[in-house]
């Protein structure tokens, strides 16, 4: 539902709705204010900063002492995949055949890891036989049997047992509530997998947007205990994702702090020798993307905008209540496009007719923001595009690519 805006002429673009380039290769040079002034977007508009994405990805890969694989679900847009691949991210965490095909198309020589613990038999067979995938995760004996059967008793499997961790109250979503084997089950699975795996690994995920580094300390302690109980040799350790980025109202540790905490825990438990893998998503792409929305109505401290929880702002809705950084933009008027009043707290409601389409925030914006003004919402490089729906016919959005000037 997201299309790439192609600007053949900046002057012409200011006079009409922009044309759509399905090829995804458009480049627009300039800052957000100039993009908004040139396009005057009538529907939600993503701005992807590819240079920012490149720098962030390369910084993570340089800081992490192992293999970095990008979690495709976070932002499956072709421009994001191409940019990350060009930046040196050559491993990708995929969870479906659509993601497998997407990576093969836009990062043709990349290594793929099928890290969804519950896979369709057809997906296992197709990914193994047609796409050369050898890395599979599992958290149950039935899934192991499924992998063995669909790969034809293959002898070149790289298997990862997913370990569930104790509930993480410092994560936006606790992934162990859905996936992962208990410590006792994980130890048994490691023993079962050892005889059929060319390489055997253990993996965990601390939960998305984890804001307390000590969670990695506890995760490594559980890992060490499971490895000891299994009595088998482990070839690698996948520490998952969950690396945070800054959001208003949250005290997020740096990526370097999280990695240092992880390394200290590995050393303390005698696991520093294990090759490491990580599955960052948000940490790579979030800050490279913004979403421009337009104010369609104001009622006191409530702003009716043209995107919402059924579009690109699911995480800001009632379930998670994520607060995003926001910036107001006003097109030139008799006051020169300037806001006059100090910041005030606002709530958003989206364009659909559903009462759940609301975002409490609060979001700090100029007190004189009004109908026709634009709001640029930050950290939209993660999850926003992939979770859009077309409920009530409000799913369409455009995208422009901005490079540093």
Protein Blocks (a to p, Z undefined) as FASTA:
>chain_A
ZZcdddfbfklmmmpccdddfkopacceddfklmmmmnopabdcddddfklmmmmmmmmm
mmpgcdddddfklomcfklmmmmmmnopabdcdfbfklmmmmmmmmmmbccddfbfbdcf
klmmmmmmmnopabdcdfbfklmmmmmmmnoopakbccdddddddddfkbfbdfklmgcc
dfklmmmmmmmmmmmpfbdcddddebghiabfklmmmmmmmmmmmmmmnopacfbdcebe
hiacddehiacddfklmmmmmmmmmmmnopmmpccddddfklmmmmmpccddddfbdehj
accdfbdfklmmmmmmmmnopacdddddddddfkoopafbdcdddddddfbfbfklccek
iadddfkbcehiacddehklgoklmmpccehhimbccddddddZZ
